């Protein structure tokens, strides 16, 4: 059955999709795991579908690196935090469909909870216990970020913050957990505005410093 899926596997095929495209292929989780090994790029899994995004733009990646750098500085004086890049998968167990997402930036407190694969082996590339996830939203990913991903992220018991950063204008949306089923939502649109993460302050001026917005 896996061989019947016409899924791009090479970087050349991914480039042909374009930056603003999103492809979805119905598949079992076992089929998805096989395609993870075949593809030269990152793929995700949600709602019994393989999800493939087009290549990220220069503007997106520059902002992602900036945020990772800021979080590293912000948390370096606190004990036990690790800032991780987008190749680490966030796994969310679900009765209807397991989920594998790649956040643009994630943060773990303490030891990472590595995921056990169906083979019985632990994957060092999958974790299930982030305390912070960050998505830099583009035109092609914004509905996926605020839809599929946000719904799944809220199921992670360890997660304290889900942050969405626009690459087109100063606009940061922060979801902060206030209780088991209680999330507080705040939007920040002014460069001088700030918000707290783990008791540490971060401003939009810092996030968007030297960042040119994609038109």
N, C-alpha and C positions, 0 to 999 in steps of 0.2 A: 504493500500500500504506500510505503514511503516513496517509492520510485515514481509513483503517479503524480506527485506534487511537483509542479513546475516552479520551483523556488530559485531565485538567483543565488549564486554561491560565491562569485568572484567580485573583487573590488571594481573591475571593469563593468560588470553587470549592474552593480550598485550605482555607479556614476551615471549609467544610462537612465536610471529611474528619475534622477533630478533631485534637487534639494528639497522641494516642497511636496514630494510624493510620500504616501504611506500605503504599504501593501499589507493585506491580511489573507492568510491561508488557513482554512479549517484543518485542524490536525489534533491528534492525541498528544498528551504530554510526552509519551515515549517517542513518538515521531519527532517532536520538537527537540528532544535531547539528542537524537541522531543528527538533526540538521545543525545543531550548535557546533558539532564536530566538523561538519562539512563546510560551513560558511567562513569566509575570510574576514567577516565583519560581525558586529554584534546584532543579534536578533532577540526579540522578547516574546513572552507567551502570556496571553490573557484571554479568558472566556473561551477556552478551547480553540484558540487561534494563534498561529505564528504571526507576529507583527514585525514588519521591516520598515525602518525609516530611511529616507534619503540621507546623503552625506550632510553633516553639519557645516555651516558656513564659517568663514574666518571670524566674523563678528561674534558668533555664538561661542566658538572655542576660546577666543580671547577673554570673554566674560566668564566662562567656566573656570579658566585658570586663575583669573583674578579672585573669584569667590573662594576657590580652594586655598589660595595663598592667605586670604584674609581669615578664613576659619582656622587655619594652622596657627597664625599669630594670635588669634582671639583665645584659643584654647590651650596654648602651649604652657601657660602657668597653672593650668588645672590638671589634676591627676587622672591618667587613664584614658584620655581621648585619642582616637586615631581618625585622621581625615583620609577618605578614600576617593579614588577617581572613578570614572564612568565604566571601567571594565569589570568592576565588581557587580555581581548580580544581587538584587534584593529579592529574596524568595518569600512569598506569602502563601501559607498552606490554606486550602479552601476545599470544602467537601465537593462542590460542583466542578471546580477547575483550579489546580495549582497555578500560581502566578510567578513569573520571573520578569523583573524589570531591571533596567540599568538606569539608576539615577545619575544625573550629571555630576553631583558630588554627594557623598554620604559621610556620616560620622558615627563611629561606634564608641561606646563607653565600656571600658573593661575588655574582656576577652571576646573576640568575635564568635558568634554561634554559627559554625559552619554547617551546611546542609548535607544530610545523608541522601545519596542518590539511590534510585531503585536497585542498583547493583550492590548496595551495601557500603560502598566507599563514600568517604566524606569529601565533598568538593571544597577546595581552598579558594574557589572563585565565587562561591555563593554564601551569603550570610542572611540571617533572619532577624537580627536584633539591632538595626540602626536606631539612633536617638534623634538624628537629624537627616533629612533628605532635601536636596535642592535640585530644582529643575529650572533651566534657562529656556523659556518658552519662545518658540518661533511660530510663524503662521501655520506651518504644517503640523506642529506638535501641540498647540495650545488646547485643542479640544481633547486630545488624548491625555495631556497632563492634568487638566482640571476635571476630566471625566474618569476614564479607566484607572489612571494611576492614583488619583486622590482617593477614590473609593477603596482601592486596595491598600494604600498606605495607612488609612485610618484603622485597618484591621490589625496592624502590627502593635503588639502590646508595649513594646519598648519605645516606640516612636513618641517624641515630645514635640517636634517641630517639622512641618512640611512647608517649604519655602519655594515660591515661584517668582522668578525674576524675568522681566521683559527685556528683550534685546533691542527694542524699537523706541523706547522712551523710559524715563525714570518711573518705574512702577514695580513695586515689590509687594507681594501678597504673602502674609505669614499666617499659617494655621498653627495654633499652640494648644496642646492638650491641657485641659483643666480638670479632667476627670475621665473615668472609663468610657463614657459615651458623650463627653462634652468637649467640644473644640471651639476655641475663640478665634474669629477671623478678623484680621486687620489689614487694610491696604495703606501703602505709603507711596506718595507721589511727589513729595518735595525733597530736593537734594539735602536740605538741612535736617530732615527728619531722621530719627533713629529708632531702633527696636532692640530688645535684649534677647540673647541666646545664652542659656545656662548662666544667667546673671551678668553676662558681658555685653557691652553696648556696641552696636554696629550701625553706621550711618549710610545713607544712600550716597553721600559724597564719596565715601570710601569705596563702595561697590562700583560706582561708575567713574571713578577717577581714570582719566586718560582713555576712556572708552568712547569710541565713535559709534553712533547708533546706525543700525542697518536701515536703509530706506525701503 
